[in-house]
Amino acid sequence: MSGPRHLVSIDDLSLAEIRELFERAQEFARDPRAWASLCPGLISASLFYEPSTRTRLSFESAMLRLGGGVVTAADMSQSSASKGESLADTVRVVGGSYSDIIVLRHPSEGAARLAASYSSVPVINAGDGSHEHPTQTLCDLYNLWVEHGRIEGIDVVLAGDLRYSRTIHSFAYALARFGANIICVPQAGFEMPEYVLQRLREEFGVEPQRADATRLGSLAAASDAMYLTPQKPHQLSLFTDARGWQVDRVDAVYMTRPQTERHGAGESTSEYLRLGKRAMAEESLRDAVVMHPLPRRDEISEEMDGDPRSIYFKQAARGVPIRMAILGTLLGRLDSNAESGAAPVQRYPVKIGDNPCPNSTCISHTETRHVSPSYQLASRSPLRAHCAWCSQELPFTHVACTSTGHYHLASAPCLRRVRPDHLVFMRDEGQARELGFEPPQRAARTCP
């Protein structure tokens, strides 16, 4: 018997399943009060280790609309977590005995994947650190689908703190999967992380290009804009010049607040991007809807609230029907004709040496009692690997093979033939020697 189905990442759903969720959400949106017979007797548990208003309340409202019940731990600092209880133990108690599905928000990247590995009921990721927020992504995609009737081929500006916003990262992956074009307009110093760009290249064929965003006016005046598109290089050459890809018009502007709760010392947003009527007066933005995952600070002027292009309050309201569709699907109360999720990703345990993940807030560092460090290969040539929990790229200069006992520079061609589960990633040659590996010229056996 197969285990419960979880929603940890947007990649857990196929494009067909996402479109099916949109259709379901449309049905729920027509009359949200008509579905109380769908999930009677079922209970959803909200486990929120970080503050939330819209995500938590929209999930709880969605479950109540479906006729189910809700138990809430909205402030986990007041729970047994403050006594040292691990996330894994909490999930094992809450799942099954107390609830039929868990909605989890946690500050550590990879926490939702850990919870899913221990839970006997479906786990929904409501945000894990700066990693992913798949249900917000589904809500955002649903809004684009409602407003434009499609997602494929549209042009979307992502503006603000692109480095730390998990919403932005999930949204970018999903837009790329659907074949949308992305214009990155970051706050200076808060550009899209390299590991996100790398994944967009490798998994979705997205080609990052310098963008000429002069037609976006003051919105992009202080930014080094970047254009991310699934189009092929020969197509790009038709539309670019020395200044970069010319952005003539966009279909949506997605603004995000500074994620100050994740900023390090010395990172300032004192001159943060601000969107108002003057910025939106540009011809290129005339038909663009304005979106924001909320809460906002000052990055969108209140004068925009009455602008018919501003849909951020509608965007939040539409979170209820899309989350009704998610809950109904994962609880098995909605039939599906769509082909199920993406192919499983192979993950390999780190058997030798320290945890190679460089991210100090990854769940593999914050909950070592229940998490074994692991990795997944991103590329064989050049050899690249990611933490299997938080997706951060592993930094290494040397790689060893456990079957031969010797190490090589990471660029060594022979490493392409080593079995993935026999690889050991090391920060330098000194670490390789400390772990007992030998250089190839002294090894008794040759590289396989």
C-alpha positions in Angstrom: 0.0 0.0 0.0 1.4 3.4 -1.0 1.9 6.1 1.6 0.1 9.5 1.7 0.7 12.0 -1.0 2.4 15.2 0.1 2.9 18.7 -1.4 6.4 19.7 -0.5 7.4 21.3 -3.7 5.6 22.7 -6.8 7.5 19.9 -8.6 5.3 17.3 -6.8 2.5 18.2 -9.2 2.4 17.7 -13.0 1.3 20.6 -15.2 -1.9 18.6 -15.9 -2.6 18.3 -12.2 -2.0 22.0 -11.7 -4.4 22.9 -14.5 -6.9 20.5 -12.9 -6.6 22.3 -9.6 -7.4 25.6 -11.3 -10.6 24.1 -12.8 -11.5 22.8 -9.3 -10.8 26.1 -7.7 -13.1 27.8 -10.2 -15.9 25.5 -9.2 -15.3 26.2 -5.5 -15.1 30.0 -6.2 -18.5 30.1 -7.7 -20.2 29.1 -4.4 -17.7 28.4 -1.6 -20.6 27.5 0.8 -21.8 24.6 -1.3 -19.1 22.1 -0.5 -19.5 21.3 3.2 -20.3 17.7 2.4 -16.9 17.0 0.8 -14.7 16.5 3.9 -17.0 15.9 6.9 -15.2 14.4 9.9 -11.7 15.2 8.6 -9.3 17.4 10.5 -6.5 19.6 9.3 -3.6 20.6 11.7 -1.9 23.9 11.3 1.7 23.7 12.6 3.2 27.2 12.2 6.7 27.8 13.5 6.7 31.2 11.9 4.1 34.0 11.9 1.4 33.8 9.2 -2.0 35.5 8.6 -3.2 34.8 5.0 -1.7 31.4 4.5 -2.9 29.9 7.8 -6.3 31.5 7.8 -6.9 30.7 4.1 -6.1 27.0 4.8 -8.3 26.9 7.9 -11.1 28.7 6.0 -10.7 26.2 3.1 -11.0 23.2 5.4 -14.0 24.6 7.2 -15.6 25.4 3.8 -15.2 21.7 2.9 -17.0 20.6 6.0 -13.9 19.5 8.0 -12.4 20.7 11.2 -9.2 22.5 12.2 -6.7 22.2 15.1 -4.1 25.0 15.3 -0.7 25.6 16.7 -0.2 29.1 15.4 2.7 29.9 17.7 5.0 26.9 18.1 7.1 28.8 20.6 4.3 28.0 23.1 4.3 24.3 22.2 6.5 21.4 23.1 9.0 22.7 20.6 10.0 25.2 23.2 10.9 22.1 25.4 13.2 20.7 22.7 10.7 18.4 20.9 11.9 17.7 17.4 9.8 18.4 14.3 9.9 14.7 13.4 8.4 13.8 16.8 5.7 16.5 16.6 4.7 15.3 13.2 4.4 11.7 14.3 2.1 12.6 17.1 -0.1 15.2 15.2 -0.4 13.1 12.0 -3.0 10.4 12.3 -3.9 10.7 16.0 -4.9 14.4 15.9 -5.4 15.1 12.2 -5.8 13.8 8.7 -3.6 16.3 7.0 -0.8 18.7 8.2 -0.1 22.2 7.0 3.4 23.2 8.1 5.4 26.4 8.1 9.0 26.2 9.4 12.1 28.5 9.3 14.5 25.7 8.2 14.8 25.0 4.5 13.9 21.3 3.9 11.7 21.1 7.0 8.6 20.1 4.9 10.5 17.2 3.3 11.6 16.0 6.7 8.0 16.2 8.0 6.7 14.3 5.0 9.3 11.5 5.6 7.9 10.9 9.1 4.2 11.7 8.7 1.5 9.1 8.2 -0.8 11.7 6.7 -0.3 14.2 3.9 1.9 17.2 4.6 1.5 20.5 2.8 4.5 22.9 2.8 3.2 26.3 3.8 6.8 27.7 3.5 10.1 26.3 4.6 12.7 29.1 5.3 13.7 30.8 2.0 13.3 27.6 0.1 9.8 27.1 -1.3 6.2 28.0 -0.8 4.3 25.8 -3.3 0.7 26.7 -2.3 1.4 30.4 -2.6 2.9 29.6 -6.0 -0.3 27.7 -7.0 -2.3 30.7 -5.8 -0.2 33.1 -7.9 -0.4 30.9 -11.0 -4.2 30.6 -10.5 -4.5 34.3 -10.4 -2.5 34.7 -13.7 -4.7 32.0 -15.2 -7.9 33.7 -14.1 -6.7 37.2 -15.3 -5.1 36.2 -18.6 -6.7 32.8 -19.4 -3.2 31.3 -19.9 0.3 31.3 -18.4 2.3 30.1 -21.4 4.1 32.9 -23.2 3.2 35.7 -20.9 5.8 38.2 -19.5 6.0 38.6 -15.7 8.2 41.1 -13.8 9.5 39.8 -10.5 10.6 42.8 -8.4 12.1 43.5 -5.0 14.0 41.0 -2.7 14.6 38.1 -5.1 17.4 36.6 -3.0 15.5 35.6 0.2 11.9 35.4 -1.0 10.8 31.7 -1.1 7.6 32.8 -2.9 9.7 34.3 -5.7 11.9 31.1 -6.0 8.9 28.8 -6.2 7.1 31.1 -8.6 10.1 31.4 -10.9 10.4 27.6 -11.2 6.7 27.3 -11.9 6.6 30.1 -14.5 9.5 28.4 -16.3 7.7 25.1 -16.3 4.7 26.7 -18.0 6.8 28.5 -20.6 6.3 32.0 -19.3 9.0 34.7 -19.6 10.5 36.3 -16.5 11.9 39.8 -16.1 13.9 40.0 -12.9 14.1 43.6 -11.4 15.9 43.1 -8.1 16.5 45.4 -5.3 20.2 46.2 -5.6 22.2 43.6 -3.6 19.2 41.2 -3.5 19.4 39.5 -6.9 18.1 36.1 -7.7 20.4 33.4 -6.1 22.8 31.6 -8.4 21.4 28.2 -7.4 17.9 29.3 -8.5 19.3 30.5 -11.9 21.3 27.3 -12.2 18.2 25.2 -11.7 16.3 27.3 -14.2 19.0 26.6 -16.8 19.4 22.9 -16.1 15.8 21.7 -15.5 13.8 24.1 -17.6 16.1 25.2 -20.4 15.8 28.9 -19.4 18.5 31.2 -20.8 19.3 34.2 -18.6 19.9 37.3 -20.7 20.8 40.9 -19.8 17.6 43.0 -20.2 17.1 46.4 -21.6 14.4 47.5 -19.2 14.4 51.3 -20.0 10.8 51.1 -21.1 9.8 50.0 -17.6 10.8 53.5 -16.4 11.4 54.2 -12.8 10.5 50.6 -11.8 13.8 49.3 -13.2 15.8 52.5 -13.1 18.1 51.3 -10.3 18.2 47.6 -11.1 20.3 45.4 -13.3 17.4 43.7 -15.0 17.6 40.1 -16.3 15.4 38.4 -18.8 14.8 34.7 -18.2 13.2 32.9 -21.1 12.8 29.3 -22.4 13.4 30.5 -25.9 16.4 29.0 -27.8 19.6 31.0 -28.4 18.9 31.5 -32.2 15.5 32.9 -31.3 17.0 35.2 -28.7 19.5 36.6 -31.2 16.6 38.0 -33.2 15.5 40.3 -30.4 18.6 41.3 -28.5 21.3 43.9 -29.1 24.3 45.2 -27.1 22.0 46.6 -24.4 20.2 43.2 -23.9 16.7 41.9 -24.5 14.4 44.9 -25.0 11.3 44.7 -22.7 8.5 46.3 -24.6 5.5 45.3 -22.5 4.6 43.0 -19.6 1.5 41.2 -18.4 2.1 41.2 -14.7 4.3 42.9 -12.1 4.9 40.7 -9.0 6.2 42.8 -6.2 7.6 41.4 -2.9 8.6 42.9 0.4 12.1 42.9 1.8 12.5 39.6 3.7 14.2 41.3 6.7 13.7 38.3 8.9 16.3 36.5 6.8 18.7 39.3 6.1 22.2 39.1 7.4 24.2 41.8 9.2 24.9 44.8 7.0 22.2 44.0 4.4 20.2 47.2 4.0 17.0 47.9 2.2 16.7 51.6 3.1 16.2 52.6 -0.6 13.8 49.8 -1.4 11.9 49.7 -4.7 8.5 51.4 -4.6 5.6 50.9 -7.0 3.1 53.7 -7.4 0.9 55.3 -10.1 3.9 57.2 -11.5 5.9 54.0 -12.1 2.8 52.2 -13.5 2.1 55.0 -15.9 4.7 53.6 -18.4 3.2 52.4 -21.7 4.9 49.0 -21.2 2.9 48.5 -18.0 -0.5 49.7 -19.2 -2.1 46.3 -19.2 0.0 44.7 -16.4 -1.8 43.4 -13.4 -0.1 44.2 -10.1 0.4 41.3 -7.7 1.9 40.9 -4.2 1.9 37.9 -1.9 1.3 40.2 1.1 2.0 41.4 3.7 3.3 44.6 2.2 5.2 47.4 3.7 5.9 50.5 1.6 6.9 48.8 -1.6 3.4 49.3 -3.2 1.9 52.7 -2.6 -1.6 52.8 -1.1 -2.6 55.0 -4.1 -2.4 51.8 -6.2 -5.2 50.1 -4.1 -7.9 51.6 -6.2 -6.2 51.0 -9.5 -8.1 48.3 -11.5 -4.8 46.7 -12.4 -4.1 46.0 -8.7 -5.3 42.5 -7.9 -3.3 41.7 -4.7 -6.4 41.6 -2.5 -8.2 39.4 -5.0 -5.1 37.4 -5.1 -5.3 36.7 -1.4 -9.0 36.0 -1.5 -8.5 33.4 -4.3 -6.2 31.6 -1.9 -9.2 30.0 -0.3 -10.7 28.2 -3.4 -7.2 27.0 -4.6 -6.5 25.7 -1.2 -9.9 24.0 -1.0 -8.8 22.2 -4.2 -5.4 21.2 -2.7 -7.0 19.9 0.5 -9.7 18.0 -1.3 -7.2 16.4 -3.7 -4.6 15.3 -1.1 -7.4 14.0 1.2 -8.6 11.8 -1.7 -12.0 13.4 -1.9 -11.7 14.7 -5.4 -11.3 12.4 -8.4 -8.4 13.2 -10.8 -8.0 12.4 -14.4 -4.6 14.1 -14.7 -1.3 12.3 -15.0 0.3 12.4 -11.6 3.4 14.4 -10.5 7.0 14.7 -11.7 9.5 11.8 -11.8 11.0 11.1 -8.4 14.4 12.6 -7.7 17.2 10.2 -6.6 18.8 11.2 -3.4 22.0 9.8 -1.9 23.1 9.8 1.8 26.4 11.4 2.8 28.2 8.4 4.3 31.6 9.8 5.0 32.7 13.2 6.4 30.9 16.2 7.6 27.6 17.6 6.3 28.7 19.3 3.0 25.6 21.6 2.9 26.8 25.2 3.2 23.4 26.5 4.4 23.4 26.9 8.2 19.6 27.1 8.3 19.0 23.9 6.4 17.1 21.3 8.3 20.1 19.0 7.9 21.9 21.4 10.3 19.1 22.4 12.6 17.6 19.0 13.3 20.5 16.6 13.3 18.7 14.0 15.4 16.4 12.9 12.6 18.1 14.1 9.5 20.8 12.4 7.6 22.7 14.7 5.2 22.1 13.7 1.6 22.7 15.0 -1.9 21.4 14.8 -5.4 23.3 15.2 -8.6 22.6 18.2 -10.7 25.1 17.6 -13.5 27.8 15.1 -14.4 29.8 17.3 -16.7 30.7 19.5 -15.0 30.1 17.6 -11.8 27.7 19.5 -9.6 25.6 18.4 -6.6 22.9 20.0 -4.4 21.8 19.4 -0.9 18.8 17.1 -1.2 17.0 19.0 1.6 17.4 22.7 0.8 18.6 22.6 -2.8 21.7 24.7 -2.1 24.7 23.8 -4.3 27.5 22.0 -2.5 30.9 23.7 -2.6 33.7 21.3 -3.3 37.1 21.3 -5.0 37.9 17.6 -4.7 35.8 14.4 -5.0 36.6 10.9 -3.8 35.4 7.5 -4.8 34.6 5.1 -1.9 35.1 2.0 -4.1 38.7 2.9 -5.0 39.7 4.9 -2.0 41.3 7.8 -3.9 40.4 11.4 -4.7 40.5 13.7 -7.7 40.0 17.3 -8.6 36.3 17.9 -9.1 37.0 18.4 -12.9 38.5 15.0 -13.4 36.8 13.3 -16.4 37.0 9.8 -14.7 34.5 10.9 -12.0 31.7 10.8 -14.6 32.0 7.0 -14.4 31.8 6.7 -10.6 28.5 5.5 -9.3 26.6 8.5 -7.7 26.3 6.8 -4.3 30.1 6.2 -4.2 30.9 10.0 -4.5 32.3 11.9 -1.6 32.4 15.7 -1.9 35.2 17.6 -0.1 36.0 21.3 0.4 39.7 20.8 -0.2 42.6 18.3 -0.6 43.3 18.5 3.1 39.9 17.2 4.0 40.3 14.3 1.5 43.5 13.3 3.2 42.0 13.6 6.7 39.3 11.2 5.6 41.9 8.6 4.6 41.6 9.0 0.8 44.8 8.9 -1.4 45.7 10.8 -4.5 45.3 8.7 -7.7 49.0 8.1 -8.4 49.4 6.4 -5.0 46.2 4.4 -5.1 46.3 0.7 -5.6 43.3 0.7 -7.9 42.6 2.9 -10.8 39.6 5.1 -11.2 36.6 3.0 -12.4 
